[in-house]
């Protein structure tokens, strides 16, 4: 994270003539790291909560799973799965 922040600040200095103090680069890197770990922790918790398993329907019933998509280019897609 520190190397990435240093690279960004170097480019910011070269192309925009903005210079920051060394401690500001370290602080930005620490903030980015904290934001990354918070997001990763939250995404991991949400992923664990989303895990579901398929359960067989009662006798005489059929389960359908459907999904659709609309593409940027104008196409569409539809998928259907039926299982007893």
The first five atom37 places (N, CA, C, CB, O) and aatype in JSON, in Angstrom:
{
  "aatype": [20, 20, 20, 20, 20, 20, 20, 20, 20, 20, 20, 20, 20, 20, 20, 20, 20, 20, 20, 20, 20, 20, 20, 20, 20, 20, 20, 20, 20, 20, 20, 20, 20, 20, 20, 20, 20, 20, 20, 20, 20, 20, 20, 20, 20, 20, 20, 20, 20, 20, 20, 20, 20, 20, 20, 20, 20, 20, 20, 20, 20, 20, 20, 20, 20, 20, 20, 20, 20, 20, 20, 20, 20, 20, 20, 20, 20, 20, 20, 20, 20, 20, 20, 20],
  "atom_mask": [
    [1, 1, 1, 1, 1],
    [1, 1, 1, 1, 1],
    [1, 1, 1, 1, 1],
    [1, 1, 1, 1, 1],
    [1, 1, 1, 1, 1],
    [1, 1, 1, 1, 1],
    [1, 1, 1, 1, 1],
    [1, 1, 1, 1, 1],
    [1, 1, 1, 1, 1],
    [1, 1, 1, 1, 1],
    [1, 1, 1, 1, 1],
    [1, 1, 1, 1, 1],
    [1, 1, 1, 1, 1],
    [1, 1, 1, 1, 1],
    [1, 1, 1, 1, 1],
    [1, 1, 1, 1, 1],
    [1, 1, 1, 1, 1],
    [1, 1, 1, 1, 1],
    [1, 1, 1, 1, 1],
    [1, 1, 1, 1, 1],
    [1, 1, 1, 1, 1],
    [1, 1, 1, 1, 1],
    [1, 1, 1, 1, 1],
    [1, 1, 1, 1, 1],
    [1, 1, 1, 1, 1],
    [1, 1, 1, 1, 1],
    [1, 1, 1, 1, 1],
    [1, 1, 1, 1, 1],
    [1, 1, 1, 1, 1],
    [1, 1, 1, 1, 1],
    [1, 1, 1, 1, 1],
    [1, 1, 1, 1, 1],
    [1, 1, 1, 1, 1],
    [1, 1, 1, 1, 1],
    [1, 1, 1, 1, 1],
    [1, 1, 1, 1, 1],
    [1, 1, 1, 1, 1],
    [1, 1, 1, 1, 1],
    [1, 1, 1, 1, 1],
    [1, 1, 1, 1, 1],
    [1, 1, 1, 1, 1],
    [1, 1, 1, 1, 1],
    [1, 1, 1, 1, 1],
    [1, 1, 1, 1, 1],
    [1, 1, 1, 1, 1],
    [1, 1, 1, 1, 1],
    [1, 1, 1, 1, 1],
    [1, 1, 1, 1, 1],
    [1, 1, 1, 1, 1],
    [1, 1, 1, 1, 1],
    [1, 1, 1, 1, 1],
    [1, 1, 1, 1, 1],
    [1, 1, 1, 1, 1],
    [1, 1, 1, 1, 1],
    [1, 1, 1, 1, 1],
    [1, 1, 1, 1, 1],
    [1, 1, 1, 1, 1],
    [1, 1, 1, 1, 1],
    [1, 1, 1, 1, 1],
    [1, 1, 1, 1, 1],
    [1, 1, 1, 1, 1],
    [1, 1, 1, 1, 1],
    [1, 1, 1, 1, 1],
    [1, 1, 1, 1, 1],
    [1, 1, 1, 1, 1],
    [1, 1, 1, 1, 1],
    [1, 1, 1, 1, 1],
    [1, 1, 1, 1, 1],
    [1, 1, 1, 1, 1],
    [1, 1, 1, 1, 1],
    [1, 1, 1, 1, 1],
    [1, 1, 1, 1, 1],
    [1, 1, 1, 1, 1],
    [1, 1, 1, 1, 1],
    [1, 1, 1, 1, 1],
    [1, 1, 1, 1, 1],
    [1, 1, 1, 1, 1],
    [1, 1, 1, 1, 1],
    [1, 1, 1, 1, 1],
    [1, 1, 1, 1, 1],
    [1, 1, 1, 1, 1],
    [1, 1, 1, 1, 1],
    [1, 1, 1, 1, 1],
    [1, 1, 1, 1, 1]
  ],
  "atom_positions": [
    [[0.83, -1.19, 0.0], [0.0, 0.0, 0.0], [0.87, 1.25, 0.0], [-0.94, 0.0, 1.2], [0.56, 2.25, -0.65]],
    [[1.97, 1.18, 0.74], [2.88, 2.32, 0.79], [3.51, 2.58, -0.58], [3.98, 2.07, 1.84], [3.59, 3.73, -1.01]],
    [[3.94, 1.54, -1.26], [4.53, 1.72, -2.6], [3.51, 2.28, -3.57], [5.07, 0.38, -3.13], [3.84, 3.15, -4.39]],
    [[2.28, 1.8, -3.5], [1.23, 2.3, -4.39], [0.97, 3.78, -4.13], [-0.08, 1.48, -4.21], [0.83, 4.57, -5.07]],
    [[0.92, 4.16, -2.85], [0.69, 5.57, -2.49], [1.87, 6.43, -2.93], [0.47, 5.71, -0.97], [1.67, 7.53, -3.44]],
    [[3.08, 5.94, -2.74], [4.25, 6.7, -3.17], [4.23, 6.91, -4.69], [5.54, 5.98, -2.76], [4.54, 8.0, -5.17]],
    [[3.86, 5.88, -5.43], [3.79, 6.0, -6.88], [2.73, 7.02, -7.3], [3.47, 4.63, -7.51], [2.97, 7.83, -8.19]],
    [[1.58, 6.99, -6.66], [0.52, 7.95, -6.97], [0.96, 9.38, -6.68], [-0.76, 7.63, -6.18], [0.72, 10.29, -7.47]],
    [[1.6, 9.57, -5.54], [2.04, 10.92, -5.18], [3.18, 11.4, -6.08], [2.49, 10.95, -3.72], [3.27, 12.6, -6.37]],
    [[4.03, 10.48, -6.52], [5.08, 10.85, -7.48], [4.44, 11.35, -8.77], [6.02, 9.64, -7.76], [4.82, 12.39, -9.3]],
    [[3.47, 10.59, -9.28], [2.77, 11.01, -10.5], [2.03, 12.32, -10.3], [1.8, 9.92, -10.96], [2.02, 13.17, -11.19]],
    [[1.41, 12.48, -9.16], [0.7, 13.71, -8.84], [1.67, 14.9, -8.84], [-0.01, 13.59, -7.48], [1.32, 16.0, -9.28]],
    [[2.87, 14.68, -8.35], [3.88, 15.74, -8.34], [4.37, 16.04, -9.76], [5.08, 15.34, -7.44], [4.5, 17.2, -10.15]],
    [[4.64, 14.99, -10.53], [5.17, 15.18, -11.89], [4.16, 15.83, -12.83], [5.6, 13.85, -12.47], [4.51, 16.73, -13.59]],
    [[2.91, 15.39, -12.78], [1.92, 15.84, -13.75], [1.07, 17.02, -13.27], [1.03, 14.71, -14.1], [0.55, 17.77, -14.1]],
    [[0.92, 17.18, -11.97], [0.07, 18.25, -11.44], [0.84, 19.25, -10.59], [-1.05, 17.66, -10.63], [0.27, 20.21, -10.08]],
    [[2.13, 19.01, -10.43], [3.0, 19.88, -9.64], [2.52, 20.02, -8.19], [3.08, 21.25, -10.29], [2.69, 21.06, -7.56]],
    [[1.92, 18.94, -7.66], [1.48, 18.91, -6.26], [2.5, 18.12, -5.45], [0.05, 18.27, -6.11], [2.81, 16.98, -5.78]],
    [[3.01, 18.72, -4.41], [3.99, 18.04, -3.56], [3.41, 17.94, -2.15], [5.36, 18.79, -3.55], [2.84, 18.9, -1.63]],
    [[3.57, 16.77, -1.56], [3.11, 16.55, -0.19], [4.3, 16.11, 0.66], [1.97, 15.49, -0.14], [5.32, 15.66, 0.14]],
    [[4.15, 16.25, 1.95], [5.19, 15.85, 2.9], [5.24, 14.32, 3.01], [4.94, 16.49, 4.3], [4.26, 13.63, 2.72]],
    [[6.38, 13.82, 3.43], [6.57, 12.38, 3.54], [5.57, 11.77, 4.53], [8.0, 12.06, 3.98], [5.01, 10.7, 4.27]],
    [[5.34, 12.43, 5.65], [4.42, 11.9, 6.65], [2.99, 11.83, 6.1], [4.45, 12.74, 7.92], [2.21, 10.98, 6.52]],
    [[2.65, 12.73, 5.15], [1.31, 12.68, 4.54], [1.16, 11.45, 3.66], [1.05, 13.96, 3.72], [0.09, 10.86, 3.58]],
    [[2.25, 11.06, 2.99], [2.21, 9.85, 2.16], [1.99, 8.62, 3.06], [3.53, 9.7, 1.34], [1.19, 7.74, 2.74]],
    [[2.71, 8.58, 4.17], [2.56, 7.46, 5.1], [1.13, 7.44, 5.66], [3.59, 7.55, 6.25], [0.53, 6.37, 5.75]],
    [[0.6, 8.59, 6.02], [-0.75, 8.66, 6.56], [-1.79, 8.22, 5.53], [-1.06, 10.08, 7.04], [-2.73, 7.5, 5.86]],
    [[-1.61, 8.65, 4.28], [-2.53, 8.22, 3.21], [-2.47, 6.71, 3.04], [-2.19, 8.92, 1.87], [-3.5, 6.05, 2.9]],
    [[-1.25, 6.15, 3.05], [-1.1, 4.7, 2.91], [-1.79, 3.96, 4.05], [0.39, 4.31, 2.87], [-2.47, 2.96, 3.82]],
    [[-1.63, 4.45, 5.26], [-2.3, 3.83, 6.41], [-3.82, 3.93, 6.29], [-1.85, 4.49, 7.73], [-4.53, 2.98, 6.62]],
    [[-4.32, 5.06, 5.81], [-5.76, 5.22, 5.61], [-6.28, 4.27, 4.54], [-6.1, 6.66, 5.23], [-7.33, 3.65, 4.7]],
    [[-5.53, 4.15, 3.42], [-5.92, 3.21, 2.37], [-5.94, 1.78, 2.9], [-4.97, 3.32, 1.17], [-6.85, 1.01, 2.6]],
    [[-4.91, 1.44, 3.71], [-4.84, 0.08, 4.26], [-6.02, -0.19, 5.18], [-3.52, -0.12, 5.02], [-6.62, -1.27, 5.12]],
    [[-6.35, 0.77, 6.02], [-7.49, 0.6, 6.93], [-8.8, 0.44, 6.15], [-7.59, 1.79, 7.89], [-9.63, -0.4, 6.48]],
    [[-8.97, 1.26, 5.12], [-10.17, 1.16, 4.28], [-10.24, -0.2, 3.59], [-10.2, 2.29, 3.24], [-11.3, -0.81, 3.52]],
    [[-9.1, -0.67, 3.08], [-9.06, -1.96, 2.41], [-9.42, -3.09, 3.36], [-7.67, -2.2, 1.82], [-10.24, -3.95, 3.03]],
    [[-8.8, -3.11, 4.55], [-9.08, -4.2, 5.5], [-10.52, -4.15, 6.01], [-8.1, -4.13, 6.68], [-11.13, -5.2, 6.21]],
    [[-11.06, -2.96, 6.22], [-12.47, -2.85, 6.64], [-13.39, -3.41, 5.57], [-12.83, -1.39, 6.94], [-14.32, -4.16, 5.86]],
    [[-13.12, -3.04, 4.32], [-13.96, -3.52, 3.22], [-13.83, -5.03, 3.07], [-13.58, -2.82, 1.91], [-14.82, -5.73, 2.89]],
    [[-12.6, -5.53, 3.14], [-12.37, -6.97, 3.0], [-13.06, -7.74, 4.12], [-10.87, -7.28, 2.98], [-13.67, -8.79, 3.88]],
    [[-12.97, -7.25, 5.33], [-13.61, -7.9, 6.48], [-15.13, -7.93, 6.28], [-13.25, -7.17, 7.8], [-15.76, -8.95, 6.51]],
    [[-15.7, -6.8, 5.85], [-17.14, -6.72, 5.63], [-17.57, -7.64, 4.5], [-17.56, -5.27, 5.33], [-18.59, -8.32, 4.61]],
    [[-16.81, -7.68, 3.41], [-17.15, -8.55, 2.28], [-17.08, -10.01, 2.68], [-16.22, -8.28, 1.1], [-17.9, -10.81, 2.22]],
    [[-16.12, -10.38, 3.52], [-16.0, -11.76, 3.97], [-17.2, -12.15, 4.83], [-14.7, -11.95, 4.75], [-17.74, -13.24, 4.68]],
    [[-17.61, -11.27, 5.73], [-18.77, -11.56, 6.59], [-20.02, -11.69, 5.74], [-18.95, -10.45, 7.64], [-20.81, -12.61, 5.95]],
    [[-20.22, -10.79, 4.78], [-21.4, -10.86, 3.92], [-21.39, -12.13, 3.09], [-21.46, -9.63, 3.0], [-22.44, -12.73, 2.87]],
    [[-20.22, -12.55, 2.62], [-20.12, -13.76, 1.8], [-20.51, -14.98, 2.61], [-18.7, -13.91, 1.25], [-21.21, -15.86, 2.1]],
    [[-20.07, -15.06, 3.85], [-20.4, -16.19, 4.7], [-21.9, -16.25, 4.95], [-19.64, -16.11, 6.03], [-22.48, -17.33, 4.96]],
    [[-22.53, -15.11, 5.15], [-23.96, -15.06, 5.41], [-24.78, -15.44, 4.18], [-24.36, -13.68, 5.88], [-25.93, -15.88, 4.32]],
    [[-24.23, -15.28, 2.95], [-24.97, -15.56, 1.73], [-24.98, -17.03, 1.35], [-24.39, -14.76, 0.6], [-25.75, -17.42, 0.48]],
    [[-24.16, -17.86, 1.98], [-24.07, -19.27, 1.6], [-25.38, -19.97, 1.91], [-22.89, -19.96, 2.32], [-25.85, -19.97, 3.05]],
    [[-25.96, -20.57, 0.88], [-27.22, -21.32, 1.04], [-27.08, -22.64, 0.31], [-28.45, -20.5, 0.49], [-26.33, -22.75, -0.66]],
    [[-27.79, -23.63, 0.77], [-27.74, -24.93, 0.11], [-29.1, -25.24, -0.49], [-27.33, -26.04, 1.1], [-30.13, -24.77, -0.02]],
    [[-29.07, -26.04, -1.55], [-30.3, -26.44, -2.24], [-30.98, -27.53, -1.44], [-30.0, -26.92, -3.68], [-30.32, -28.46, -0.96]],
    [[-32.3, -27.41, -1.29], [-33.08, -28.43, -0.6], [-34.1, -29.01, -1.57], [-33.78, -27.85, 0.67], [-34.77, -28.28, -2.3]],
    [[-34.19, -30.31, -1.56], [-35.14, -31.0, -2.43], [-36.57, -30.58, -2.08], [-34.96, -32.55, -2.31], [-36.93, -30.52, -0.9]],
    [[-37.41, -30.3, -3.11], [-38.8, -29.95, -2.82], [-39.6, -31.19, -2.4], [-39.46, -29.29, -4.06], [-39.14, -32.32, -2.59]],
    [[-40.77, -30.98, -1.85], [-41.6, -32.13, -1.46], [-41.97, -32.97, -2.7], [-42.9, -31.65, -0.75], [-41.92, -32.47, -3.82]],
    [[-42.32, -34.23, -2.5], [-42.7, -35.09, -3.63], [-43.83, -34.47, -4.45], [-43.12, -36.49, -3.13], [-44.79, -33.93, -3.89]],
    [[-43.7, -34.55, -5.78], [-44.71, -33.99, -6.67], [-44.46, -32.53, -7.03], [-46.06, -34.12, -6.04], [-45.21, -31.97, -7.82]],
    [[-43.44, -31.91, -6.46], [-43.11, -30.51, -6.75], [-41.83, -30.42, -7.58], [-42.96, -29.71, -5.43], [-40.98, -31.32, -7.53]],
    [[-41.7, -29.34, -8.33], [-40.49, -29.08, -9.11], [-40.02, -27.66, -8.77], [-40.74, -29.24, -10.67], [-40.83, -26.74, -8.72]],
    [[-38.72, -27.5, -8.53], [-38.17, -26.18, -8.26], [-37.61, -25.59, -9.56], [-37.06, -26.25, -7.17], [-36.96, -26.28, -10.34]],
    [[-37.88, -24.31, -9.77], [-37.34, -23.58, -10.92], [-36.4, -22.49, -10.41], [-38.48, -22.98, -11.79], [-36.7, -21.8, -9.44]],
    [[-35.27, -22.35, -11.09], [-34.35, -21.25, -10.8], [-34.16, -20.49, -12.1], [-32.96, -21.78, -10.22], [-33.75, -21.07, -13.11]],
    [[-34.46, -19.19, -12.09], [-34.38, -18.39, -13.3], [-33.48, -17.19, -13.08], [-35.78, -17.93, -13.75], [-33.37, -16.67, -11.97]],
    [[-32.82, -16.77, -14.16], [-32.0, -15.57, -14.1], [-32.03, -14.92, -15.47], [-30.53, -15.9, -13.66], [-32.1, -15.6, -16.49]],
    [[-31.96, -13.6, -15.49], [-31.98, -12.86, -16.75], [-30.91, -11.79, -16.71], [-33.37, -12.23, -17.02], [-30.51, -11.34, -15.64]],
    [[-30.45, -11.38, -17.89], [-29.43, -10.34, -17.99], [-29.73, -9.45, -19.18], [-28.02, -10.96, -18.1], [-30.21, -9.91, -20.22]],
    [[-29.42, -8.16, -19.02], [-29.5, -7.2, -20.12], [-28.1, -6.66, -20.32], [-30.55, -6.04, -19.82], [-27.51, -6.09, -19.39]],
    [[-27.56, -6.82, -21.52], [-26.19, -6.42, -21.8], [-26.14, -4.98, -22.28], [-25.57, -7.34, -22.84], [-27.1, -4.47, -22.84]],
    [[-24.99, -4.34, -22.05], [-24.8, -2.96, -22.49], [-24.97, -2.82, -23.99], [-23.43, -2.46, -22.06], [-25.48, -1.81, -24.48]],
    [[-24.53, -3.84, -24.72], [-24.58, -3.79, -26.18], [-25.99, -3.98, -26.73], [-23.67, -4.83, -26.76], [-26.19, -3.91, -27.95]],
    [[-26.96, -4.22, -25.86], [-28.34, -4.35, -26.31], [-28.87, -5.77, -26.3], [-28.46, -3.8, -27.67], [-30.06, -5.97, -26.53]],
    [[-28.04, -6.76, -26.05], [-28.49, -8.13, -26.02], [-29.13, -8.48, -24.69], [-27.35, -9.08, -26.31], [-28.97, -7.76, -23.7]],
    [[-29.84, -9.59, -24.68], [-30.45, -10.08, -23.44], [-30.18, -11.56, -23.32], [-31.98, -9.8, -23.42], [-29.84, -12.22, -24.3]],
    [[-30.31, -12.08, -22.13], [-30.12, -13.52, -21.9], [-31.07, -13.98, -20.82], [-28.67, -13.83, -21.5], [-31.45, -13.22, -19.94]],
    [[-31.45, -15.26, -20.9], [-32.36, -15.86, -19.94], [-31.91, -17.28, -19.69], [-33.82, -15.81, -20.43], [-31.59, -18.0, -20.64]],
    [[-31.89, -17.69, -18.45], [-31.54, -19.06, -18.11], [-32.55, -19.62, -17.12], [-30.12, -19.14, -17.53], [-33.0, -18.92, -16.21]],
    [[-32.9, -20.89, -17.31], [-33.88, -21.56, -16.44], [-33.38, -22.97, -16.14], [-35.3, -21.61, -17.09], [-32.92, -23.68, -17.03]],
    [[-33.47, -23.36, -14.86], [-33.14, -24.7, -14.45], [-34.3, -25.24, -13.66], [-31.82, -24.75, -13.62], [-34.8, -24.57, -12.75]],
    [[-34.75, -26.45, -14.0], [-35.84, -27.1, -13.24], [-35.28, -28.39, -12.65], [-37.09, -27.4, -14.16], [-34.57, -29.14, -13.31]],
    [[-35.62, -28.64, -11.37], [-35.11, -29.83, -10.7], [-36.11, -30.31, -9.67], [-33.75, -29.54, -10.03], [-36.76, -29.51, -8.99]],
    [[-36.25, -31.65, -9.58], [-37.18, -32.2, -8.59], [-36.51, -32.56, -7.3], [-37.89, -33.4, -9.13], [-37.16, -33.04, -6.37]]
  ]
}
